[in-house]
Amino acid sequence: MSDPAKACLERYREIIPDWGSFSESIHRPPPTDARTNTLRTDPDALQRRLEERGIGIQRLSWAPIVLRADRAIGALLEHWLGLYYIQEAAQAIPVLALDPQPGERVLDLCAAPGGKTTDIVARMENRGLVVANEPAGRRHPSLLSNLNRWGALNVLVTEYAGERFPTSTRFDRALVDAPCSAEGTLRKDASLRDGAPIGRIRRLAALQRQLITRAFDVLRPGGILVYATCTFAPEENEAVVAHLLRERRCRIEPLPPGLPGLPGLTLWDGERFPDDLRHARRIYPHQIDSGGGFVARIVAD
């Protein structure tokens, strides 16, 4: 019998296409994906190097720097040398949506353990400034370790509560990879296959509304904010972005062409969201053989 305190995954049946494939996919372990460190090598060279070790590699058409290996590669020398970062392919989508450019000033509001921060750094070619904010001091060692292994030279690490990040500095772009109920990681965490606790979803949504608003408030006019989660719950996704659309002058832009995902919801559980939400993207595990989540690209008007 399902736990009444859980947000049973069945509640998503009407919004997740091909429910049978989804249900099957969540019981399979995710593949091993690795994002190339373009500060140190290129994906073609990395693929050749791994294949010389007898590792089978697939390439993803929508994320050319992501390599999919046919076995675990975390213990290889190439990993410790910082040639790649092991990360689900779905986790590359938020930074592809952010599209940071060399020389810009970029904020990663919830940075640890550094997967998306390192991606931002590489796309900026170590030029400009990246502020990697992580409020939990216990997570700083992993963040700093990954930044050092990556060869990151343009990062400032801060320790503010995200919802109280100082507004004295303006950024060209900001990423809120929000703490969430993590239902999209259910292929790695079997306890989430029954859904996350409803109370936790609601508590996290309250924090997420504060985080997205503060991140928006530190953008320059015309700046770009990407809000991302690794959960399916509309309360933590569309509802949070809808809150920002009501509170601030902004709009949602389509993600760059070619990125996977389905349109965001404009109606959920009797609540109607702005039509702009259709430009957001919902990511489901069975569609890209990865984790699941949500991504929205927001422009400050």
N, C-alpha and C positions, 0 to 999 in steps of 0.2 A: 504494500500500500504506500502511496506517495505521501511525503511529509507535507502537511498543510502549511507549514512555514516556508516551504520552497515555492519559487516561481517555476512550476513545472514547465519543461520545455514544450509540452503539448500546446501551451498558449501561443506558441509561435507557428503552429502548423499552417495557419492561413497566410502567413507572410513569407514563409520559406518555400520556394518552389522545389518540386520533386522531393517531397518529404521522405520518400523511401530511400533515395540515394543519400540524403542528409543523415537519416537514422543509421544507415550502414556505415557511413564514413566516420562517424564519431567514435566508433568502436575499433577503428584501425589506428595504429600509431602513425604520427606524422612523419613525412620524409625528412631527411637531413638536408637542410638548405644552408648555404654559406654565401655571404655578401662579400664581394671582392673589395679589398682595400686598394683603391686606385691611386693612393698616395705612394704605394710601394710596388704595384704590379698592375697588370691589366687582365681582364677575364680570360682572354685567349691563352696568355702565358700561364696563368694559374691552372686552367683546365689541362694544358699539356703536362704541367708538373704533377698534377694529381693523377692523371691517367698513366703516367710513367710508373706510378706506384701501384697500378692495377685497379684503380678506383674508377668505376663507371660514373660518367658525368652527363647530366642533361642540362640544357639551357632553357630559360624561360623567356618567351618572346616579348612579354611586357616588362620584364626587368632584366636587361642584358647582363648586368653585373652579378646577378644571383646564379649560383651553380647548385644543382641538385645532385647530391652524391648518393651512391647506392649502398653506403655503409657509414658507420660513425667515423668522423674525422677530427674529433676534438683533441685527440692525443698526439696528433702529428706535429712535427717540427714547424711546418708551415703555419700552423695555427698559432703557436707560441711566438713565431716571428712577426705576427701581426699581418699576414697576407690576406686573411679573411676573418669575418666575424660570423659565428654560427647563429643563425636567426631565421625563424620561419619566414617564408616568402611574403606572407600577408603583412609582416611588420615592415616591409620595405615601402608599402603603399603610402603611409603618411608623409614620409620625406619626399617621395616622388611628387606628392600633391603640394608640398611646401615649396619645392623647387628653389632652394637657396642658391644665391649667386656669390661668386668671389667678391670680396670687398664689403659685403653687407654686414649689418649688425643683426644678429639672430639670437632669440631667446628660446631655450628648451626648458620649459617651466618645471617639468617633472622628469629629471634626466636619468637617474640611476636605473639600470646598471651601465648605461651608456650606449646601447645599441643604436638608437636614433641619433644621439649626439655624434658618434663617430661617423655615421652616414652623412650628417650635415657637414662636418669638418671636411670630409673627402670631396664632397660636391662643391665646397667653397675653396678647395685647393689650398687649405691652410691660410687663406687670406681673409681679412676682415676680422670680426669678433664674434665668437659664440659664447654666450653665457649659459652654462649648464647649472641649473638650479636644482638642488636636491635637499629637501627639508630634513630627511632622516640621516643623521650623522653616521649611523651604523652602516649605511649603504655607500658612504663615500669611498671606502677602500676599493670596492669593486669598480666603482665609476672611475676612480683615478687610475687603477690598474689597466682598465680597458683603454683609457685615453693615452696612457704611456705606451702601451703595446701597439697602439694604432699609429703613433707618431704625430699626435695632435699638438700643434704649436700655438693655436689661436683661441684657446679655451680658458675662460675664467669660471671657476667653480664657486657657487654661492650656496647658502644654507637657509634661505628664507622659507617660511611657510608660504606656499604658492599663492594663497588667497590674500597674502599681505606683502607680496613682492613690491619693492619701491617703485613709484611711478615717476621718479625724477629723470629717468632715461627713456628715450624712445627707440624702438626697434623697427627694422624694415620687415621682419617676419618673426612670428612666434609659433611655437608648437606646444600644444597641450596634449600630451599622451597621458590622459587622465587615469588616476587610480580608479579601478572599476571592479565589478563583480566577476569579471574574467570568464564569463561563460564560453567565450570563443576559444579558450584553451582547453576545452573539455577532452580533446584527444590526448592531452598529456596528463590531465587530472580527472580521473574517473568520478570523483566525488561531485563534479559539476554536471554530470550527465542527467541528473534529476532537476537541474536548475539551481540558481543561487537563491539564498534566503531573501524573501521579500523585504524584510526589515533592512537588510544590508543594502539592497538596491536603492531603497529610499534614502538611507543615510548618505550613501555615496553620491546620489543625484544632487543632494543639497550642497555637498562640497564641490561637485563638478560645476554647478551654477556659479559658485564664487570664483573658481579657478578660471573658467572661460571669460568671465567678466573682467577679472584683473588682467589677464593676458591681453584682452582687447584694449584695455585702457593704457597699455604701454606701447601700443603701435603708433607709428607716425601716420598722418593722413595718407590713405591709399595703401597702407600696409596690409600684409597677408597673415591671417591666422588659420592654422590647421588644428582642428579638434579631432582627436582620435581616441577610440577605446578598443578593447578586445572583448567586447560583450555584445549580446544580441538585444538586451533590454532597451526598448524605446524610451523608457523613463530616464536612462542614462545617455541616450543618443539624441534622437530627434527632439525630445522634450527639452533637453539642455540647450541645444542650439536655438530652438524656438524662443526660449527665455532670453537669450542674447539678442535675437532679432527684435524682441519687444522692447528691450531696455536700451539698446544702442542703435545708432544709425549705421547699418551694415547690410550686406547682401551675401548670398552664397553663390559662388562661381562653380561651374562644372570643373571636375578634375581634368588634368591634362589628358588628351586623347590616348586611347589604348590601354588605360588602366582597367583592371577587372572590377566587378561589383554590380549590384543592382541599385536602382534609384532608392533614395531615402523615402520613408513613409510620410504621407501627408494626413493620415488618419490612423489613430490607434486607440482602441478601448473607449470610443466615443469622443476622444479629444482630437480636434482638427488642428493641424500644424500649417504654417505658411507654405504656399506653393513652392517657394524657393527650396524647400527641403528635398524636392525631387532631384536636385543637383548633388546632394550628398550621395555617398555610396555605402551600401551594406555588403559585407564580405562574408560568404558562407563556405565552410570547409570543403564541401563536396564539389564546389565549382572550380576551385584552384588547387585542390589537394594540399591544403595548408590549414592554418587556424582561421578563426572568424573575427569579425569586428565591424567597425564603423569609421568612416572618414568624412569630414566636411571641410571645405576650403572657403574661408570667409574673408571678405574684403571690407576694410574700413572706409566708409564713404566720407 
